[in-house]
Amino acid sequence: MPARAETVVQVTFLGTSSGVPTRSRNVSAVALRLPQRGELWLFDCGEATQHQFLRSELRVSQLSRIFVTHMHGDHVLGLPGLLASLGLAGSCAGLDLYGPDPLRDYLEGVMRTTSTRIGYPLRTHRVREAARTGATLLVDGEISVRCAPLTHRVPAFAYRVDRAPRPGRFDVAKARELGIPPGPIYAELKAGREVTLEDGRLIRGAAFCGPPLPGCSVVYCTDTVFSEAAVELARGADLLIHEATFAHGEAAMAIARQHSTSTMAAQTALEAGVKQLVLTHLSPRYLPGNPMTPDDLLAEARAIFPATRVARDFLSIDVQPLEQDGELSGGLPSSPASP
């Protein structure tokens, strides 16, 4: 039986509608929880995202970074309220925001005209150059972030979060049997380094560690028509979150509005060789009871890429690749779409 690794990243969907909210779907926001670090990273922040936090089990006090794909209202109108509430709470140590060039001016304008003072460091970072050159946008310990330009009516960017593999599990019992004293030495050995003990013995950490634990990769891609840049960014990812605003039969409308269909998203996943695909940013035209529903979009995508599901608000996915014989595998349960 394959052994499932510990959760490396937990993805929670806080908004899965496109354009406008519905009774069951708010507009775009996706949270990444990093359990080992006690941090939250947010991708997009549509209107009422802070209300979605209150309805979830996530702790907004852990929020440290926000990544914005583009400046359309259904992706950014929730930012001023969320930032203001964090300021009033008085518990925010600071935030880093990443996004298109106008992001800083937008926030400064709202804060100035509403006389809002947040009281904590707010650092904004432009991502355009990193997307253009393919340079790494961010390295934070074992986690790195890259981005890529998308094809939309305004400048838009996809993001990829990679967590590097970690040293294997440390064999404490073996260390004790050899009389190695606990303490900082264990940390050095667990990291795979060599340590010279006080008695002169040279101990190699690799001898006490199991196989490296796999990292993981999550890609967030919205809004765009089919994009080769998105395919390249998503290559081999454990999880691809991709917009599917329209059904395949409305491809002409999707292209005109520079959005993706369910089949465009599935084709991206197939060409990129990802392990899992989750569709989000669904048009309200696909509410249950209408001629086309989320289940129909799911069927269209699965015909091309079977490991697909449709997101719903508050769906959480633990990204924890399976380990077996040194290889990774992954999949998604067969579950119907939600309204």
N, C-alpha and C positions, 0 to 999 in steps of 0.2 A: 504494500500500500504506500502511495506517495505521502510524504510528510509535508504538511502545510507550514510555510514559514510564518514568522510573526508579522503582524500588520506593519507595513512600512509607511504607507500613506492611506488615509481614509478620505474618500471623495464624497461630499454631500451636496446635492443639488438644491439650491434655495430658490431657483426660478428657472422655468423651462419653457415659457411661452415666448413667442416673437411679437414685437411691436407693442402689444397691449396685454395687460393681465386678463385672466379669466377667473372664474370662481375657484378653479382648482389649480391653476398655474400662474405663478407670478412671473415677472419679466426677469431677464438674465442675471444669474449670480451662481457661482460654483465655489464651494469652500474646500480647501485641502487641509486636512488635519495631519500634523506630523507628531504622532504620539510620543516618540522618544525625546522630542524637543519641547513638548508642551506649547506648540505654536500652531496658529492658523494662518493660512494664506488665502486670499480671496481673489477670484477671477471674475471681473465685471461686478457692477453694483447697481442694478436697476432700481427703479422706484420701489420703496417699501422693503428693501433688503433687510434693514434693521428690524422690521417686524418679523420677517422670516427667521432671523436669528432667535428672536424671543420664542418662536413656536418650535424651535429645534432644540436639540440637546447640546449644541455647540456653545462654547463660552467666548463671547465677543471680546472679552478681556485678553484673550490669547492672540488676537489679531496683530500681526506684525508687518505684513506686506500685502499690497493690493495691486493687481495687474489688470489694466484696462485694454480691451481689444481695439475699441474705436469709440468715437465721440457721439454716436447716436444716443438719443435720450433713453431708450430702453436698456442701455448698458451703463449709464453714468448718473442718471437723475437721483439715484439713491445715495450718492456719495456725500453731498453736503449734510444731509440729516444724520447719516451714520457718523461722520467725522465730528459733528457738533455734539452728538450724544456721548461719544467717547470723551470729549473735552469736559462735558458736564459731570461725567462719572468720576473724573479725576484720577483714573487708574491707568491711563495709557502712557507708556514710557516713550512712545514715538512710533511713527509709521513711515514706511517707504512705499511710494506710489510709482508705478511704471506704466507708461502708455504713450499715446501720440503726442506730438508737439503741443497742441492746444490745451492739454490737460491742466498744466499749471495755471495758465491764464484763466481758464474756466473756474477753477476752485478759488483763486484769489479774487476774482470778480464777485462770485457768490458770497464769499466770506466778508468782503468789504461792503457790499451793498446791503447785507443783512446784519451788519455790525456783529458778526459772529467771531468770537475769540476762542480758539481751541486749547491753548495753554500747554501744548506738547509739541515736540519737534515733528514737522511734516516735511519730508524730503521727496521731491518729485524727480523722476529720471526719464529722459526721452529714450525711446527704444528704436527710433527709425534707423540710426546708423548701424546698430548691432544687427537689425533685420536685413539691412542692405548688404552688409559684408559677411554675414554668417558668424560674426564674433560672438563669444559667450557673453550673455547679458549680465549674468550674476553668478558668482561662486560664493556659497555660504557653507563652509565646512564641507561635508560630504554631499551637499546638494548643489546642483548647477541648473541654470535656466538659460535656454536659448529661445529665439523668436524668429519669425519669418513673415514677410509681407503677404497679405492676402489680396484678393481681387474683389473689391467692393466699391460702393459709390463714394466713400470717403476713405482716407488711409486707415487700414485695418491690419491687425497683426495676430498671428497664432503664437502660442507659447508652449514650450516643452520643458517639463521639470524632470530631471534625472537625479536619482539618488544612487550613489556609487555602491558597489558591493562592499560588504563589511567583513572583517575578520571572522573566521569560524568560531564556534563556541569553545570556550576555554575549559580544559579538563582540570578542574580544581583538585579532584581526588588524586590524579597522577602527580600533580605538583606537590601535594602534601606527602605522598609516598616517598618522594625524593628529598624530603626535608627542606623544601623551598619555603621560606617564611612568607606569610601573607602580607599584603600591604601594597605599596606602590609598585613593587616588583611584578605583581600579578598583572597590573595594567600594562606594563612594558611588554611582558610576554604575550598577553592577549593581542597586542598590536602587532605581534610577529617579530619583534625585535630581539636582538641578542643581549643577554644580561650577564655580567660577571659577578658572582656572589662573593661574600666576604671571605669564604674559604677557598677562593680561587677557581671554582668551577665555572666554566662557560656554558650557559644555558641558552639554547636556541628556542625562541618562542614558537616557531613553526611546528615544533614537535609536540606542542601542547594544545594546538588548535585544530578543530575539525575543518572540513571544506569551507571555503568562503561562503558567507550568506549572500544571496543575490540581492541586488538593489532593485529598483523599479523605475519605470518611466511613464509619465502621464502627459498627454498632449491635449490642449484645449484649442479648438478651431472653430471660430464663428466671427463674423459673417463673411461669406464668400461663395462664389461659384466654384466649380471644380478647379483645383489649383495644384499644379505640379510642385510649387514651393511647399504646400501643405503635405504632399506625399513625401517629399524629402525630409521634412522636419519630423514626420511621424514614423520613419522607418524603424521597424522592430519594436515599437512601443508596446508596453503592457496594456495600456488603456488609451484609446482615442475617443475623446468627446467631440462630436462633430455636429454642426447644425444640420437640420433637415426641415427647412421651413416649408417646403412644398412636396407634394406627391410627384411621382414620375410623370404622370399625365399632364402636369402643369410646368413642364420643363421650360417652355417658352417664356412663361411669366417669371420663372426663377432666373433665367438668364437676363431678362430685361431688368429685373430688380437686383441682380447680382447676389443671389442667394443660391443655396444648394437644394437639390431634391434628395429624397431618401436614397435613390440609386447613386447619385453623385457621392454622397457620404460613404456608401458601401464600397464604391469603386476606389475611393481614397484609401479605405481600410485594407482592401484587397491588394492594391498595388504597393502599399507601404509595408505589408506583412505584419500588421499589428495582431495582438492576441485577442483583444476585445474592442468592440465598438459600442458606444452609447449615443443614441440620437437625442438631440435637444433642440430648443428654439423652434418649436412647432407652431405653425400658424393657427390662430383660433378657428379657422375655417374647418379644422378637423376635430371639432368637439364631438363627443359621442352623440349619436342620433343624426348626424349629418351624413351625406352620401359617402364620404370618406372619413375614416377615423384613424387614430394612432395605430390601431391594430393593422390597418391596411398599409400604412407606411412601414411598419415593422416587417410585414410579409414581403414587401418589395425589396427592402434592404437584405433580408435573410436569403432571398433567392440568389443574391450575389455573395454575401458574406454572412454565413450562418451564425457566427458568434456575435450577434447583435441584440441589443435590447433598446427599448425606449425609456428615457428618463421620466420620472415624475417628481414633483416637488417633495423634498425631504427623503428621497431615495439616497441611501448611503451604500457605497461600495468599498470594501477593503481591498486594496491593491497589495496582494501577497502571493507572488508567484509560487507555483508548486515545485518542489524539489524532488527529483528522482533520477538516480544514476548520473548526477552531475548536470542534468539538463533541466530546463524550465518548461513548464506547460501551463496553460491557463484556459479558461472557458467561462461561459455564462450559462446560467440555468435557463431553461426554456420557460419563460413566463410571459403572460400576455401584457400588452401595453396598458397603461393606466390613463384615465382621462386627463 
